[in-house]
Amino acid sequence: MRTPIFLGATLLAILCGQLPASAQLTAPPTRPIAPRGGASCHNGMSFDRFLTDLKQQAVAAGVSQRTIAEAAPYLVYDQGIVNRDRGQRVFGQVFTEFAGRMAAPYRMQQGQARIKTYAAAFARAEKEYGVPPAVIAAFWGLESDFGANMGNLPTLRSLVSLAYDCRRAERFAGETIAALKIIDRGDLTPEEMVGSWAGELGQTQFLPTHYFTYAVDYDGDGRRDLLRSPADVIGSTANYIANGLKWRRGEPWLQEVRVPPNLPWDQADLTIQLPRSKWAQLGVSYADGKALPNDELPASLLLPMGRMGPAFLAYANFAAYTEWNNSLIYSTTAGYLATRIAGSAPMHRPAAPVTQLPFNELRELQQLLVRAGFNVGKVDGVMGQQSRSAVKAMQIKYGLPADSWPTAELLARMRGGPRAQAAQPEAQAVR
């Protein structure tokens, strides 16, 4: 997976309306002070001792002493990076609000323009890897606005700081070594290695392990430069999607559909796949009302905002999106933007606002679900797949429409209070 545990600094900056300039060459940073006493997961080892050991691991992995020496001024600890990592929080926007910003018409138009400008590279990538241009362009636009916003922090400093911190030490030690391998291979210099606070690099924000494994030299200059070469970005992103995320050539990924008000809502789940012929029998049609094909192509019904919001058929290729980033709101937005770039119509909007529980109530609901015996993963106010599955199970228990969308009524039931009035009517309000 790419970065399933957070939205990178690039996306956060876009969402907050902050668009810093593209990464510039930077001087080695002033060395901040590492925490006294050392990190507990390293048996109290000081940062200097930890760094010595990490350099030895890098050499054992094939990194040259020359690269270690060149990178040394950038291998410094920064508590600010660690603070960012611990303090991150996913935005509390509903899907239509998030997608309205991130899949805005201008980004769709820019994606289509890039496909025309770099037609040869896109055509080559589709021929070699089977990934449609719109899929690549959507990630390119979401991750960096096509290279305009890649982050401006020294990557090695970010990686080594997160490697010393105990939250994900082993993972980021590996990312640090991968970054050194990228330098050793001649793709980037330590000065050029600038990106997001979480160590992601380039115009589609690859972690160093993915950069080292999947980056390709598509412009023939002898380097894999995902910061400056559009051709390298296109080819490398296609390679990662095809071989890292197991894209299925020639198959769809996401399509908006219309669903009837009497649908068996418990079937709307990414863990359930039915043939399109079965969805058609249940009354599901394309968004424009046309019938679904009467075939056996399996698909899941995705309701990112419950039964009152937009509905999509998610195919096997949608797994590539949830692997790229397992935030459902991000992965659905990325898939939807790709359909828009490919020429699909805008999605239907809810006829009435869909209420989302505030962050503190989502956390409370998760705590109640845990108390009821469900594994929801981390109790963090973020409704991932485990939380949504638990919500569905409790909706079934209480006789509520089992669309996996957390509501005030469900929360009231689980609190044990008086029966809440349904927050939303039974009829499908969107279509």
N, C-alpha and C positions, 0 to 999 in steps of 0.2 A: 504494500500500500504506500501511497505517497505521503500524505500528512493527514491521517484521519482524525487526529486528536485536536486539531485547531485549524481555524481559518488563518492563513498566513498574513503577515503584516501588509502585504500588497492589497488584499481584499479588504482588510480592516480600514486601510487608508481610503480606499475608494468609497466604502460605505460611510465613512465619517466626513466625506467631502474633502479630504486632504489628498492632494495629488503631487507629491514631491517629484522633482525632476528625476530623470533616469540616473542610474548609478554613475557616479563619477569616480575617477581615480582618487584614492585617499592616501594620506600619509599614515605610517604606523601610529596607532593610538597611544595615548599616555596610559601607562599601566595602572589600572585600579587595584585596590587592595583586596586580596582574597580573604574569606572569612577566617577569623582566628580559631584555632583548635582543629581545623580541617574538617572535611566532610565525613559524616558518620558512616556512609556506605563504603568509604575507602579506608576504614579503620583509623580515622583521625589523621590520615596522611595529608600533609600540606599540599597546596596547589603545585608548588615547584617539584616536589617529589612525584606527585601524580603525573605532571607533564613529562618528567623524565621517563617514567614507565610507559606513557602513551607514545612517546617518540620511539622507544625501543620496540613497541608493538608495530608501529608503522614501518620501521626498518625491516622487521621480521616479515611483514606483509609485502615487501618489495620496494618500498619507497627509498629513494637514494638519500645519502647524507647531504648532497647538494641541495635537494629540495627542502630537507629539514632545516638547513641553515637559512635558506631564503625565506622560509615561512616563519622562522623563530620570532621576529619582531611582532607578528600578528597573533601569536599563540599566547594571549594574555586573558586574564579573568576579568569579567565585567558583571558585577552584581546586578546592574540594571537589566541585563538580558534575562537573568534568572527571575527577577521580579516580574518582568513582562510575562514570562512563561507561566508563572504561578498565578498571576492576576487576570489572565485572559478569561473572557466570558462570551459565549455565543449570543448573538443578537436575538432579541425576543420578538422578531417580526414574523408575521404570518407569511405564507408562501407568496401570495399575490402581491404583497407589499415588497418583499425582498426581490422577487422576480421582476416587478415593475421597475425597480431601480437597476438591477444588474443585467436584465435582458431587455433594456430599453431600446427603442427603435434605432437610436444612433449607433449602438453597439452592433446591432444586427446589420445595419448598412455598412459599417466599417468592416465587419467580417466579410460581407459580400465583396466589398472593394478589394480587400486583401487577396481573396481568392482569384480575382481577375488579375491583380498586379503580379502575383506570384503563381500564375496558372501552371507553369511548367513544373515547379517544385510540388505543387499540390497534386498534379496529375501523376507525377512519378511516385509520390508517396501512396496514392490510392492504388496504383498498379502493383507496387511492391508489397504493401502492407494491408491493403484492403480497407483502409480507414477513410471514410468520406471527407472531403474538404471541410464541410460544415462542422463536423465533429471536432476537427483540429482547430478551426477558427474560433469556435465557441470557447474552448479552453484558453486559447491565446488571448481572447478579449477579456474573459473573466479574470484571469490570473494577473495580467499586467497592462490591460488596455493596449495590447499590441506593442509592448515594449516601452510604453511611456512611464510605467510605474513599477519598477523592479525592486525597489528598496534601496537604501543607501548606507547600509551598515557593513562593516568588514565581516565577511562570512566566517573566517577562521576564529575570530574572537567570539562570535556567537556560538559556534559549534563547541569549542573547547570549554566555554563557560557552562553550557548545558551538559557536557560530558562530565564535568566535575560535580555538578549538582546531582542530588541523589534521586530525583524524580524519574529520570530516564537515562541514567548514566551510561549503561552498556550500549543503548541504541545510539547515543550521540558520540560515544567514543568511536563507534564504527563509521559514523558520518564524517567525523574529523579525519580519520584515516583515508576515507574515500576522497575527501577534498584534497588531501595531500597527493593522492594518486592522480587526480586530475591535473594538478600542477606538474607532477613528474612526467606525465604524458605529453605535456607541452600545449594543452588546450588553453589554459589561463595562467597568468602569473598571480602571486599572492596579492599584489596591488590591484589587479583587475577583479579579484574575487570579492565582489560586493553584492549584497542582496538583502533579503528580509531579515528581521531579527531572529527568526527561527532557523536560519541557515539555508533557506531555499535560494536557488540560483536561476537566473535566466528569464526569458520572456514567457515561459510556461511554468516557471517556479518549480524546478526539479530539486529534490534533495540530492546531495552529492552522490549517494549510492546509486540513484537512478541516472544521474548525469553520467557517471563513469560507465555504467552498464549499457545504457540505451542511446547515448548521444552518438550521432553519426555526422560525418563530414559531407554534407550535401552540396556545398559550393566548391569543393575540390581544392581548398587552399591549404590542406594539410592539418587543419585544426578543427576541433569540434567547439564552435563558439556559439553558445546559446544566449549570449548577451547582445551580440551585434549582427549576427548573420540570420536573416529571415529564412533562408533555405535550410540552414542547419536546424533552426527551431522547428520548421515544418516536418522535416524528415525524422528528427529525433522524437518529436511528440508522437508521430505516427508509429514509430518503432516501439515506443513504450506502451502505447494503447494496444497495439497488436500483440506484442510478445510479453509485455509485463502484465497487462490487464486482460489478455485473452479475448480480444475483439473477434467477432464472428463475421467474416466477410460476407457482404451482400444481404445482411439481415437488418431489420429496423432496430431502433433503440427505445423510442418513446412516441406515442401518438395520443392526442387528446381524443376523448370519447364522450358520449352522452349516455347517462345511466338512468334507468327508471326509478321512480320513488319506492317501488316495492322490491328492490334488489335484495337478495340475502346478503346483508352487509358484512357478515362474518367471512365472506369469501374475498373481500377486498383487503388483501394482505400480500406483501412482497414474498412471503414464504409459501404462498399458494399459487400454482400455475395451472391454468385451464386452457384447452385449445380455443382458438378464436371462434370456432363453431359453437362451443358451449357458451361463451360469453354472448354470442348472438342470440342463442336460445333464451338466455336470461334477460334479454331486452337491451343489451348494450349495442350501441351503434357508433359510427364516427360522429365527430362533433357537428358536422353539417347535416346529420340525419341519415346519411347513406349507410347501407348495410355493411357489416363486417364481412370479410371473405369467409366462406364456409370451408375452412381448412383446419389443419391440425397444428398450426404454429402455436406453441405455448406462450402464454402471456399472463402477467399478474395485473390485477386492477389496483392502481395506486391512487389513493385519495389523500394528498398532502395536507388538506384542511378538513378532513372528514367528509361526510355525505353532502354537506352544503357548499363545498368548494369545487374547484375544477377536478376533473377525473381524467386519468391517463391509463392506457395500456402500456405496461413496462415489459419489454422483451428481455431475452437473455443478455443482450448487449448493455442493458441498463446496469448490470453488475459492474461494468467497467467504470461507471460514474460513481457508484457507491464505494468502489475500491480506490478510486482517485481521492475521494474525500467522503467519509461515511456520514457526514452531516446530510440528512435527508433534504433539507431546504436547499443546500448548495447543489447536491447531485441532481435534484429535480430541475433546478434552475438551469444548470449546465446542459442537461438533456433538452430542455425546452428551448433554450437559446439556439442550440444546434438545429432544431426543427425549424425555427424561424429563419435562420440563415439559409436553410435548405429550401425555403419558400412556403412553409406552412402559414396559415392564418393565425392572427393573435388568439390566445385562449379566451374562452368565455369567462366573464367575471361573475362573482356571486351577485344575485339580485339584492341581497341584503348583507350587511357586514357580518363576518364570521368571528365570533368572540373567541379570543384566546385567553386562557387563564394567565394571570400575572406570574412572574418568575417565582415568587415565594409560595404561591399556591401550587404550582407545578412541582416544586420540591416537596411540599407537604403531601401531594398526591403520591409521589414516588415513595416517600417514607411509609405511607399507608399501604401501598402495594407490597413493599418489602415486609411489613408487619403481617400482611395476608399470605406471605410465603412465596412471593415472586422474586425472581432475580432480575433486577432492572439495570444491573451494572452500577455505575457511579450515580449516587443521588446528587444531581447537579442542576436540576431544573431543565435539562435538555431531554426532549422526548425522542430518544433513539428507538431502534427497532425493538429492543427488549422491553422498553417502557410501553411502546405502542401495543405490543402483543399482550402485555399484562393488562393494559386498559381494556383491550378487546375482551379478554377473559372475564373481567369484572362487569363489563357491559352485558355480556351474555348472562351472567349470574343474576343481575338485577333486572333483566328483561328490557334493557335499553338497546337502541340501534347500535350494533356492534361494528362501528366504523373506525375504531381505534383513536378517535379524537377526544382528548380529555375535556370534559365539560364541568360546569359548576354543579350540575345535577349529579354527576357521578361522584364528585368530591363530597357533596352533601351526604350522599348515600353511604360513602365509605367512612365519613365522620360519625355516622350513626345518628345524624340529626333527622328532622322531619323530612319527608319526601319533597325533593325540590321540584319545582315546576320545570318542565322541559325548556331549556334555553333556546331551542330552535324547533321549528315545526317539522313534522314528519315528512312533509312533501319535499321533493328535491327542488330547491329554490333557484338553482343555477340555470337549468335548462327548461 
